[in-house]
Amino acid sequence: MLSGKAMKHNKRKIMGQAERIGVLEPLYAQTGEIIEFAISSFKKKDVAPDDIIDALCLAVTGLIGLERGFATIPQVPEKDSHGLDMQMIYCDIAFATGISHPIRLW
């Protein structure tokens, strides 16, 4: 959760998309540019605007995590039948609030 709180609006509605873009823009300077490029490059039936925003949110979260560190739930995971850790990895919002400059993907 990059905003530190739950979103108020449905992500498939214009207000929900604007709400999410408003969270991303201070963290990633090219937010609008990437969203507009993706929307103009793909048909809506193939890639919905909320899917583009979700993907960008994951990319930005990953970048913040690379810069500031990740946390996991649970801290000591169980293993699956293949020996892989069963856990969720995330970037704690406390890390995101310490960013003093927009991050770049490249």
C-alpha positions in Angstrom: 0.0 0.0 0.0 2.0 3.0 -1.3 -0.5 5.5 0.2 -0.4 4.0 3.7 -4.2 3.6 3.6 -6.9 1.9 1.6 -8.2 3.6 -1.5 -11.8 5.0 -1.3 -12.8 4.4 -4.9 -13.1 1.3 -7.1 -10.0 0.9 -9.3 -12.1 0.3 -12.4 -13.8 3.7 -12.1 -12.3 7.0 -13.2 -12.2 8.3 -9.6 -10.4 5.2 -8.4 -7.9 5.5 -11.2 -7.3 9.1 -10.5 -6.9 8.3 -6.8 -4.2 5.7 -7.6 -2.4 7.9 -10.1 -2.3 10.7 -7.4 -0.4 8.3 -5.1 2.0 7.2 -7.8 2.9 10.6 -9.3 4.9 11.9 -6.4 6.9 8.7 -6.2 7.4 8.2 -9.9 7.8 11.2 -12.2 6.9 9.4 -15.4 3.6 8.0 -14.1 1.4 10.0 -16.5 3.7 9.4 -19.5 3.8 5.6 -19.0 0.0 5.3 -18.4 -0.8 7.4 -21.5 1.7 5.4 -23.6 0.2 2.1 -22.5 -3.3 3.2 -23.0 -2.5 4.5 -26.6 -0.6 1.3 -27.4 -3.1 -1.3 -26.4 -6.8 -1.8 -27.0 -9.0 -1.5 -23.9 -10.3 -5.0 -24.5 -6.8 -6.4 -24.2 -5.4 -4.2 -21.4 -7.7 -2.2 -19.1 -6.5 1.1 -17.6 -6.7 -0.3 -14.1 -4.4 -3.2 -15.1 -1.8 -0.6 -16.4 -2.0 1.3 -13.1 -1.7 -2.0 -11.1 1.4 -2.9 -13.1 3.0 0.5 -12.6 2.2 0.3 -8.9 4.0 -3.0 -8.6 7.0 -1.7 -10.5 7.2 1.4 -8.3 6.8 -0.7 -5.2 9.6 -2.9 -6.4 11.9 0.0 -7.0 11.2 1.5 -3.6 11.9 -1.9 -2.1 15.2 -2.2 -3.9 16.2 1.2 -2.7 14.8 1.0 0.9 14.4 -2.7 1.6 11.6 -5.3 1.7 9.6 -6.9 4.4 7.9 -10.3 4.4 4.8 -12.0 5.9 5.5 -14.2 7.7 9.1 -13.5 8.6 9.9 -17.2 8.8 7.9 -18.8 6.0 6.8 -22.4 5.5 8.1 -24.2 2.4 5.9 -25.5 -0.4 6.3 -29.0 -1.9 9.1 -27.7 -4.1 11.0 -26.2 -1.3 10.1 -22.6 -2.2 9.2 -20.1 0.6 5.5 -19.3 0.9 5.5 -15.7 1.9 4.4 -12.2 0.7 7.2 -9.7 0.0 6.4 -6.0 0.2 7.9 -2.6 0.6 6.8 -1.1 4.0 5.1 2.3 3.6 7.6 3.7 6.1 10.3 3.3 3.5 8.2 5.1 0.8 7.5 8.1 2.9 11.3 8.8 3.2 11.8 9.2 -0.5 12.9 12.8 -1.2 13.0 12.5 -5.0 11.0 10.8 -7.7 12.4 7.4 -8.7 13.2 6.3 -12.3 12.7 3.0 -13.9 15.8 3.5 -16.1 
